[in-house]
Amino acid sequence: MKKPYYVEAKLFQKIGIKTDRAEVKRMCITEYDEARTFAEQREEGRKEGVLATLIGLVKKGILTLAQAAEEAHMTVAEFEAKTGLKA
């Protein structure tokens, strides 16, 4: 069962943390940058997609491990560690 807000507030006050629901709500609303978050997620997805494509090309023998690592802007050792592929 969730503790009522006033119980949590008293616990925080005991250790010297002042709580204010309005301030917490304001921070949650104003400090969340939806556009930046989505841009970061898209970029992460792109990187994962490129890596998956390179892995597929290496497995099919179209690219060597060294070529794929170069395309991923990694050393061969980094590429091997990130993908689990071995030379």
Sequence and secondary structure as in RCSB ss.txt:
>XXXX:A:sequence
MKKPYYVEAKLFQKIGIKTDRAEVKRMCITEYDEARTFAEQREEGRKEGVLATLIGLVKKGILTLAQAAEEAHMT
VAEFEAKTGLKA
>XXXX:A:secstr
    HHHHHHHHHHTT    HHHHHHHHHHH  HHHHHHHHHHHHHHHHHHHHHHHHHHTTSS HHHHHHHTTS 
HHHHHHHH    
